[in-house]
């Protein structure tokens, strides 16, 4: 959640963030008022409890004759303390609900507005130019015997698929390339749980505006993750971290699940928008002062993957209204999809500042020996959707696909994926 001190000292900063996000500005005043009521209620409870303690000492020192009257007053005071405690708990819960409803405060560089108000930071690479009619990724996948949507739908329903043969190998090649890159960069590989507790899902900010995207197992009160970011954020929950030697960096490999609520009719062909996919997610715990530099580092790793895979792409600075609840700034890397004639998001990286850490109780020791929330950042280094851009960009007239050189060692040296029918 946001820093309560910021809400108290500079509510106008939080209001400006809400305006940039096109979110409820009035929520800030309501949360600030509830926070003030909470502090007043706690102060009143503590005053009465101190009075009760002092009165207890007076009773202990009283004469036998005075004690009955004093004990009656003790009972009255105890009732007042109990009522004050109950009031403070109610008011505290109300204040926390309102403060937690405020999304992260966006950074100053973030463009205002909604989904279409992003800023293009750069375009990199040459878009492929074919001397034949290019096939889309599903047509190529079917020629290669790599993607089977029909049987995916038969077994599991719409937006499910089988990756088979060369398709399965290609995804594993991509994921292992990303894992090796992450390992070389000092990220600790983790294979993460795909089921998490409600408090972990809520702590990362996925049970607010995005709750309808999440699968829940009601009988077990567990959630299926839509990204290993959730399990990675929870990895150090309620811990004090040692960041003296620099950030703690992880790379989480997991299968991910998304309901794709609200996407009816969008990207129904192929594997761009599916309910199940694999992903390798980078995650960093850093000193907040180093968060922006860490964000650029993650983006650099993502761009290096794009370049080495031979993909034309652009980087956009996502507008405030299109940020998730936890992100203070997000960069999207979008690859050129030839048959769509436009860029499509393949990966993103987010600086969540201290928002998730405050919810999950993750702190570090400062130079002065005090504890303070860490900053958390996340970014995808490879996922199933990347196959779309790889297949379409590197296709050849006969339906074969040239394998990017960096992937060939992971495919036994294979340089071309050949049609099977």
Legacy VTK file of the C-alpha trace (Angstrom):
# vtk DataFile Version 3.0
C-alpha trace
ASCII
DATASET POLYDATA
POINTS 421 float
0.000 0.000 0.000
1.061 3.630 -0.205
3.184 5.243 2.503
0.765 6.525 5.206
3.219 9.328 5.982
2.852 10.590 2.410
-0.915 10.543 2.774
-0.654 12.643 5.944
2.116 15.034 4.892
1.423 15.513 1.189
-2.067 14.319 0.216
-1.857 16.561 -2.864
0.852 14.249 -4.268
-1.460 11.257 -3.904
-4.345 13.220 -5.435
-2.164 14.155 -8.419
-1.358 10.473 -8.917
-5.056 9.612 -8.831
-5.788 12.298 -11.442
-3.004 10.960 -13.656
-4.493 7.484 -13.344
-8.013 8.849 -14.002
-8.983 7.261 -10.698
-11.130 8.436 -7.773
-9.431 11.559 -6.364
-11.968 11.815 -3.516
-10.702 8.498 -2.164
-7.583 10.309 -0.923
-9.532 12.687 1.354
-11.702 9.835 2.639
-8.633 7.761 3.434
-6.880 10.699 5.134
-9.937 11.393 7.292
-10.224 7.719 8.240
-6.519 7.646 9.085
-6.989 10.669 11.387
-9.947 8.968 13.089
-7.838 5.852 13.525
-5.036 7.781 15.227
-7.527 9.592 17.483
-9.174 6.299 18.469
-5.827 4.668 19.241
-4.757 7.684 21.295
-7.988 7.557 23.301
-7.575 3.832 23.932
-3.970 4.314 25.075
-5.004 7.217 27.360
-7.693 5.120 29.025
-5.399 2.125 29.379
-2.727 4.293 31.031
-5.403 5.646 33.364
-6.487 2.096 34.119
-2.942 1.053 34.968
-2.448 4.061 37.219
-5.779 3.396 38.944
-4.771 -0.204 39.514
-1.744 0.939 41.492
-3.986 3.252 43.517
-6.301 0.344 44.363
-3.360 -1.801 45.432
-2.229 0.897 47.853
-5.735 1.729 49.187
-7.001 0.872 52.648
-9.402 -1.982 53.217
-12.232 0.484 53.769
-11.633 2.395 50.482
-11.117 -0.618 48.223
-14.790 -1.575 47.545
-15.611 1.845 46.077
-12.372 1.895 44.095
-12.992 -1.602 42.710
-16.376 -0.455 41.387
-14.589 2.346 39.580
-12.075 -0.184 38.257
-14.901 -2.141 36.650
-16.312 1.007 35.021
-12.878 1.986 33.746
-12.259 -1.531 32.426
-15.519 -1.335 30.480
-14.450 2.016 28.994
-11.073 0.559 28.000
-12.755 -2.441 26.367
-15.141 -0.201 24.420
-12.263 2.071 23.343
-10.302 -0.962 22.161
-13.255 -2.211 20.119
-13.789 1.257 18.616
-10.114 1.571 17.677
-10.150 -1.850 15.995
-13.219 -0.947 13.928
-11.824 2.445 12.918
-8.406 0.945 12.155
-9.948 -1.653 9.848
-11.964 1.038 8.046
-8.858 3.200 7.597
-6.755 0.302 6.342
-9.399 -0.688 3.798
-9.482 2.859 2.402
-5.704 3.297 2.341
-5.230 -0.108 0.699
-7.757 0.869 -1.968
-5.438 3.635 -3.220
-3.156 2.346 -6.000
0.554 3.037 -5.958
1.618 6.656 -6.431
2.965 7.004 -9.965
6.425 8.407 -10.603
6.766 11.916 -11.986
7.936 10.737 -15.434
4.829 8.641 -16.090
2.511 10.047 -18.783
-1.023 10.845 -17.700
-4.093 9.252 -19.258
-5.366 5.866 -20.318
-4.478 2.921 -22.522
-3.820 5.003 -25.642
-1.794 7.754 -23.947
1.526 5.882 -23.760
4.768 7.475 -24.919
6.996 5.637 -27.408
10.556 5.767 -26.057
12.224 4.075 -29.034
11.758 1.710 -31.976
14.485 -0.841 -32.656
15.167 -3.200 -35.573
13.866 -3.572 -39.093
10.389 -4.863 -39.683
10.452 -7.961 -41.903
9.617 -7.404 -45.573
8.394 -10.531 -47.359
8.249 -11.211 -51.101
5.407 -13.655 -50.434
2.106 -13.554 -48.550
3.097 -14.166 -44.924
1.194 -16.677 -42.823
0.059 -15.882 -39.308
1.540 -17.760 -36.364
-1.322 -20.263 -36.122
-1.160 -21.193 -39.803
2.603 -21.639 -39.423
2.127 -23.586 -36.189
-0.277 -25.966 -37.897
2.074 -26.478 -40.867
4.910 -27.218 -38.473
2.761 -29.502 -36.330
3.695 -27.116 -33.499
0.350 -25.739 -32.298
-2.918 -27.657 -31.897
-5.768 -25.355 -30.909
-8.561 -27.724 -31.888
-7.559 -30.435 -29.447
-6.836 -27.819 -26.782
-10.430 -26.640 -27.120
-11.723 -30.217 -27.156
-9.977 -31.060 -23.906
-10.118 -27.770 -21.991
-12.250 -25.263 -23.889
-11.591 -22.020 -25.733
-8.205 -20.287 -25.344
-6.344 -23.510 -24.568
-3.864 -25.222 -26.858
-1.313 -27.959 -27.154
2.246 -27.057 -28.072
3.547 -30.201 -29.722
6.665 -31.417 -31.458
8.688 -28.499 -32.753
6.428 -26.063 -30.903
7.071 -27.676 -27.524
10.801 -27.771 -28.239
10.805 -24.150 -29.387
9.129 -22.942 -26.200
11.543 -24.903 -24.021
14.445 -23.522 -26.058
13.209 -19.962 -25.500
12.639 -20.499 -21.790
16.032 -22.118 -21.289
17.760 -19.311 -23.175
16.078 -16.828 -20.846
16.976 -18.918 -17.803
20.624 -19.002 -18.842
20.615 -15.227 -19.397
19.078 -14.715 -15.965
21.585 -17.050 -14.339
24.499 -15.251 -16.006
23.138 -11.944 -14.703
23.153 -13.236 -11.131
19.444 -13.989 -10.707
18.690 -17.040 -8.562
16.494 -19.491 -10.512
13.311 -20.599 -8.756
10.552 -22.943 -9.853
7.688 -21.356 -7.981
4.340 -22.573 -6.604
1.389 -21.827 -8.866
-1.128 -21.860 -6.012
-0.887 -19.118 -3.388
-2.758 -17.962 -0.296
-5.208 -15.029 -0.457
-2.951 -12.768 1.611
-0.089 -13.233 -0.866
-2.311 -12.583 -3.871
-3.769 -9.501 -2.175
-0.331 -8.347 -1.068
0.892 -8.105 -4.635
-2.178 -6.099 -5.664
-3.972 -8.671 -7.812
-7.225 -8.863 -5.857
-8.348 -5.305 -6.546
-9.242 -4.177 -10.035
-7.783 -7.397 -11.484
-9.620 -9.879 -9.269
-11.822 -11.018 -12.161
-8.693 -12.186 -14.020
-7.718 -14.638 -11.294
-8.759 -18.270 -10.915
-9.733 -19.242 -7.364
-10.021 -22.697 -5.829
-12.798 -21.997 -3.334
-12.656 -25.351 -1.552
-8.991 -24.771 -0.688
-9.047 -20.948 -0.454
-6.099 -20.752 -2.833
-5.503 -18.803 -6.051
-3.843 -19.852 -9.293
-1.177 -17.314 -10.194
-1.320 -15.303 -13.415
2.395 -14.617 -13.066
5.151 -15.982 -10.850
5.571 -12.373 -9.668
2.997 -13.294 -7.004
4.957 -16.217 -5.573
8.236 -14.323 -5.942
6.839 -11.342 -4.013
5.631 -13.661 -1.279
8.975 -15.470 -1.047
10.353 -12.961 1.482
7.079 -11.836 3.059
7.356 -10.840 6.737
11.166 -10.861 6.565
13.948 -8.351 7.154
16.394 -8.597 4.240
20.106 -7.913 4.099
20.727 -5.700 1.060
24.238 -4.659 2.111
25.705 -6.499 -0.882
23.081 -5.209 -3.296
19.637 -6.305 -4.534
18.253 -9.815 -4.137
17.357 -10.979 -7.647
15.344 -14.028 -8.693
14.064 -15.645 -11.885
10.845 -17.598 -11.410
9.735 -20.240 -13.923
6.079 -21.218 -13.703
2.944 -22.075 -15.580
0.501 -19.164 -15.345
-3.283 -18.946 -15.548
-5.536 -16.031 -16.470
-9.283 -15.976 -16.907
-9.051 -13.282 -19.612
-12.296 -11.808 -18.323
-13.553 -8.995 -20.522
-11.593 -10.194 -23.555
-14.530 -11.807 -25.343
-13.909 -11.560 -29.082
-10.323 -10.308 -28.681
-7.428 -12.367 -30.075
-9.479 -15.506 -30.380
-7.155 -16.950 -33.024
-3.937 -18.568 -31.909
-1.935 -18.215 -28.732
-1.729 -14.465 -28.177
-4.395 -14.437 -25.459
-4.802 -17.790 -23.718
-5.780 -19.072 -20.303
-2.564 -21.028 -19.666
1.027 -20.243 -20.586
4.582 -20.532 -19.305
6.697 -17.611 -18.218
10.108 -16.758 -16.791
9.752 -13.752 -14.514
12.528 -11.594 -13.083
11.986 -10.200 -9.604
14.177 -7.882 -7.525
14.168 -6.695 -3.926
16.168 -3.463 -3.745
16.884 -0.395 -1.667
14.223 2.122 -2.818
16.994 4.545 -3.799
18.180 2.005 -6.398
14.765 1.090 -7.797
14.830 3.243 -10.939
18.302 1.990 -11.903
17.134 -1.591 -11.339
14.154 -0.930 -13.595
16.459 0.158 -16.418
18.601 -2.939 -15.829
15.599 -5.233 -16.246
14.516 -3.419 -19.387
18.023 -3.797 -20.802
17.878 -7.557 -20.328
14.505 -7.720 -22.077
15.719 -5.639 -25.010
18.845 -7.783 -25.376
16.588 -10.826 -25.768
14.551 -9.044 -28.456
17.664 -8.042 -30.401
19.222 -11.503 -30.209
15.972 -13.132 -31.340
15.948 -10.856 -34.382
12.658 -9.156 -33.510
11.696 -5.597 -34.419
10.246 -3.941 -31.340
9.419 -0.722 -29.576
9.525 0.340 -25.930
6.653 2.337 -24.498
6.255 4.211 -21.235
2.813 3.075 -20.114
0.339 5.807 -19.162
-0.779 6.092 -15.549
-4.325 4.938 -16.218
-3.068 1.718 -17.790
-0.819 0.762 -14.880
-1.731 -2.038 -12.540
-2.537 -1.306 -8.918
1.014 -1.956 -7.696
3.087 -0.308 -10.442
4.491 3.198 -10.087
5.955 2.977 -13.601
5.860 0.302 -16.303
7.732 -0.176 -19.568
6.180 -2.413 -22.221
8.267 -4.030 -24.941
6.122 -4.651 -28.009
7.253 -6.758 -30.967
6.175 -6.202 -34.555
3.661 -8.839 -35.675
3.799 -8.899 -39.503
0.347 -10.308 -40.250
-1.298 -7.810 -37.897
0.741 -4.871 -39.134
1.239 -3.549 -35.613
3.234 -3.896 -32.458
1.935 -6.222 -29.742
3.100 -6.432 -26.142
5.439 -9.331 -25.495
6.809 -8.293 -22.148
6.727 -5.594 -19.507
8.692 -4.522 -16.460
7.296 -2.663 -13.464
8.748 -0.626 -10.638
6.398 -1.191 -7.699
8.453 0.998 -5.311
7.552 0.059 -1.714
3.873 -0.659 -2.410
3.980 -4.476 -2.358
6.585 -4.601 0.406
4.363 -2.578 2.753
1.505 -5.006 2.187
3.701 -8.065 2.597
5.856 -6.846 5.488
9.187 -6.955 3.624
11.848 -4.660 5.074
15.598 -4.103 5.077
18.021 -2.535 7.528
19.149 0.958 6.652
22.645 2.294 7.368
21.347 3.749 10.620
20.191 0.307 11.752
16.492 1.051 11.407
14.174 -1.037 9.239
12.294 0.302 6.222
10.283 -1.219 3.365
12.214 -2.459 0.346
11.263 -1.711 -3.253
10.135 -4.568 -5.510
10.390 -4.802 -9.294
9.319 -7.414 -11.794
9.785 -8.083 -15.491
9.195 -10.970 -17.900
12.188 -12.436 -19.717
10.339 -15.030 -21.805
6.794 -16.324 -22.212
4.690 -18.405 -24.587
3.407 -15.338 -26.450
6.920 -14.680 -27.764
6.478 -17.657 -30.121
3.996 -15.563 -32.100
6.621 -12.976 -33.041
9.389 -15.539 -33.569
7.343 -17.678 -35.953
5.939 -14.785 -37.982
9.181 -12.802 -38.192
11.388 -15.699 -39.278
9.001 -17.519 -41.615
9.972 -18.509 -45.137
7.937 -18.907 -48.308
7.495 -22.682 -47.969
6.110 -22.400 -44.441
9.383 -23.272 -42.740
10.792 -21.027 -40.022
14.442 -20.036 -39.600
15.562 -20.555 -36.013
17.314 -17.538 -34.472
20.972 -18.384 -33.933
20.783 -17.958 -30.147
18.093 -20.653 -29.946
19.819 -23.231 -32.142
22.009 -24.756 -29.376
18.824 -25.441 -27.397
17.318 -27.274 -30.384
20.212 -29.623 -30.984
21.734 -27.288 -33.566
18.584 -27.186 -35.703
18.607 -24.092 -37.938
15.189 -24.500 -39.579
11.800 -25.754 -38.422
10.310 -27.690 -41.332
6.639 -28.240 -42.194
5.366 -31.693 -41.322
2.478 -31.623 -43.776
LINES 1 422
421 0 1 2 3 4 5 6 7 8 9 10 11 12 13 14 15 16 17 18 19 20 21 22 23 24 25 26 27 28 29 30 31 32 33 34 35 36 37 38 39 40 41 42 43 44 45 46 47 48 49 50 51 52 53 54 55 56 57 58 59 60 61 62 63 64 65 66 67 68 69 70 71 72 73 74 75 76 77 78 79 80 81 82 83 84 85 86 87 88 89 90 91 92 93 94 95 96 97 98 99 100 101 102 103 104 105 106 107 108 109 110 111 112 113 114 115 116 117 118 119 120 121 122 123 124 125 126 127 128 129 130 131 132 133 134 135 136 137 138 139 140 141 142 143 144 145 146 147 148 149 150 151 152 153 154 155 156 157 158 159 160 161 162 163 164 165 166 167 168 169 170 171 172 173 174 175 176 177 178 179 180 181 182 183 184 185 186 187 188 189 190 191 192 193 194 195 196 197 198 199 200 201 202 203 204 205 206 207 208 209 210 211 212 213 214 215 216 217 218 219 220 221 222 223 224 225 226 227 228 229 230 231 232 233 234 235 236 237 238 239 240 241 242 243 244 245 246 247 248 249 250 251 252 253 254 255 256 257 258 259 260 261 262 263 264 265 266 267 268 269 270 271 272 273 274 275 276 277 278 279 280 281 282 283 284 285 286 287 288 289 290 291 292 293 294 295 296 297 298 299 300 301 302 303 304 305 306 307 308 309 310 311 312 313 314 315 316 317 318 319 320 321 322 323 324 325 326 327 328 329 330 331 332 333 334 335 336 337 338 339 340 341 342 343 344 345 346 347 348 349 350 351 352 353 354 355 356 357 358 359 360 361 362 363 364 365 366 367 368 369 370 371 372 373 374 375 376 377 378 379 380 381 382 383 384 385 386 387 388 389 390 391 392 393 394 395 396 397 398 399 400 401 402 403 404 405 406 407 408 409 410 411 412 413 414 415 416 417 418 419 420
